[in-house]
Amino acid sequence: MTSQKTTAAQQKAAKAKYKGKSSRSSKSGRWLWFAVGMGGIAMVSGIAGALLAVSWESTPLQQAQLSPQEEAVFGSDSISGNGLQFSQLTRPVNILVMGMSILPPDVQNPPEETKDLGYLPQINSFDGLADVMLLIKFDPETQKIVMLSVPRDTRTRIEGYGIKKINAANVDGGPALTAKTVSNLLGGVGIDRYVRINVLGVSKLIEALGGVNVYVPKDMKYQDDSQHLYINLKAGQQHLSGEQTLQLLRYRHDELGDIGRIQRQQMVLRALIEQTLNPTTLTRVPDILNVVKENIDTNLSVEELVALVGFGSRTNRSNMQMLMLPGRFSETGEFDASYWIPYKKNIAKLMSQHFGLEGTSQEQEMIEPSRLRIAIQDSTGGNTNSDRYNRSQLRPLIQTLEKAGYSNIFISKPWGQPLDVTHIVAQQGDGDSAESLRSILGFGEVRVESTGNIGSDITIQVGKDWFQNQAIFSDSTSQ
């Protein structure tokens, strides 16, 4: 299986964007320093990769023993260059990332030291349920990184095992069966490599990166003595250690359950990207891998891993998109268990737009404004508890959208941090419709991610820049 190529239109747009950026730089001195800087980055990545290649085998982090048939599930073509270009991606590549939270009962032969403890500890294993599932596309042709979160309770068919929750695929057949199941769910998308990281490794990884600055959306308190799981976080902007970040990532005891947890995962991912994906990170790759290598299983080679990190460090943050598998919660009594029910038509459209799979012309058409579900969240940090307050303050904004043909608008309670700049969130991945909305508003920034209202197509998270534009909207709607 090989990765799907991007569409010609995407490539053309990417080239036009690059050309536009190039034409704006006219000072030779800046170009000189840019060339020197990029040369330094290439040298650093080359040295880091060489050190790794010398000190370890070509696949030092692969702990699973895959059969030839299982290996054939993944793309066999190289994803990085040779020689001095080995740290460069040579084609689009799809990586399946799984986060494993494993307890002793999840494996056949649990470690002897886990017995008679009186509680169930997390163990360093990859044989249990996949607690987190991400398909990440690194695309050097469009200079984009696209991350698709697949809820662990997604109802789907696992080959040879029937209809189950998708997180069981790893128990039934490891990374190969999980990759095949994800590919089938997503319309046959190619999956080139996999990464499984144990929950213990996540904490170590974030600690090795120096922690993360993130906004905790609300007070979180939960206690499970049977697992020694203790979550106690206060709302607000703060610097979290690896263990504290793990608490934030594992918390799911609210009305959105696992979907709310996915939103927080995307929030933490973006914070880590903003904070740590820079050229200096490349110099720390050996140390970071030494810290977490016992908690990682992957069929990526060291050279490929360095190429992915290098690509991430050079990718514009606005070109990092975070999506979630379209679907809905199952209703009470609908099935014998609670599921996330995938929307096949919406998945086909999403895979066509963001992963280069061929789709019908109908799937690629922009949705009419009247059909879009627009959620508005007051993220200015004011009194957001009163719907009457929100509607009165945001009435000029709502009226402007209604005049433009957006008739399906509703107020939604915000859950994230107060914003200085308004976010126009393409909740279902429809970046074109979000860009159209931004053009109508004339302010804010578009984000392709799933951190808005899950019942919306687009969520407008109104930031403090609304106060600077409010008078303009009030004047235009009063005419």
C-alpha positions, 0 to 999 in steps of 0.5 A: 500500500502506498500513500495517495498523491495530492490533487493537481489543484492542491499542487498548483495552489501550493506552488502559487503560494510559494511563488507569492511568498518568494516575490515578496523577499527582495533584499539580498542580505535577508536571502543570504542569512536565510541560505546560511540558516538553512545550511546550518539546519541541514548540517545539524540534521545531517549530524543528528541523523548520522549519529543515530545511524551509527549508534543504532540499527536502521530500525532500532525502535521496532519491537513488533515482529511482523510477518511478511504478510503484515509488513506488506500492509505498509508501503515499502517505498523509501520516504526520505532521500539518500546521501546529504539529502537523507533528511528530506522527505521525497514524497507524501507519507501517511503515518498511523500513530497509536497511543497505548494505555495498557493494564495487566489484564490487557495482556496474556502474560503480565509482568510478575511484579504487577501481581499482588499490588492491590491496584492495576498499574500501567505497564510497558506493553503494546498488546492492548487496546489503542487508546488514541489513534491518529493518521498523520499526512506529511506532504512535501508537495503542499508543505502541509501536515494533516492530522486526523483523529479517529475516536477509539469507540468508532464502530467499524468492521475488523477483518476476520473479527466482525463489527467492533470498536476500532481500538480492538483491532490492535488486540486482534492483530497488532499494528498491521490489522489496525492499519488495514482497518483504518484504511478500509474505514477511510476509503482505502487510503495508503498507510506507509508506517506506524508508531505505537507509543505507550502512555508511559512514553508520552509522559517521558516524551513531554518531559524530555521536551521540557513540558508544555504551555497550555490552557486547561479549559476547566477544573478537572478532578478524577480519582480511580484507586484501582489504577492509581489514576489521580487527576487534579488540574485547575483551569487556566493557562499554565506550564504542565509537566509530563505527568500533568499533561498526561492527566489532561490527555486522559481526562474524559469524564464530562458530557463529551467523553472521548470526543472532548478528550480528542479536542484536548489532545488537539489543543495539546498537540498544537501547543507542542507544535508551537513550542517545540517543532523548531530547528533546535529540536533536531539537535535533541532527537538522539537524547529524546529517543534515548528517553522514550525508545523503550516505550515506542514501537515503530517501523520507521527507520532512524533516517525516516524519523529525522526526515519527518522531524525536519519537515515538521520543523520547517512547516508553517504553523498555519499549514498544520491541520487537525481533523476528526473522523465525522460521525455521531454518538450512538443513541441509548439502546441503539447498540449493545455498547456505546459507539462513535458512528462514522458518516461515510459520505462526510468521510469520503469528502474529507479524504478527498479534500485532505488526503488526496483520494479521488472523490466525486465532483459532488463531494468536492462542491462547496456547501451552500451558506444556508446549509452550513451549521455555524456555532458562535462562541464568545471567547472574549473572556467576558460573561459567557454564562448568559445566552441573553448576554451573548446574543445581545453582544453578538447580534451585529455579527449574527445579523451580518452573517444572516444577510450573507445567507447563513441562516443556521446560526446558534450560540454555543458555550465556549470551552477553551481559553479567552482569545485575543484573535478570533478563530474561525474553526473549520470543525469538519475540515471545510477550510474553503467555507471557513475562508469565505466566512473570514472574508465576510467578517474581515477579521480573525484567522482560519483554523482547520481543526476540531476544537469547536462545537462538534455539532457545527460545520464551522465554529466562530470563536469570537476573540477580543479583536471583536471589540475593535470591529463591533462598531463597524458591524453595528453601523452596517446592520443599522442601515 
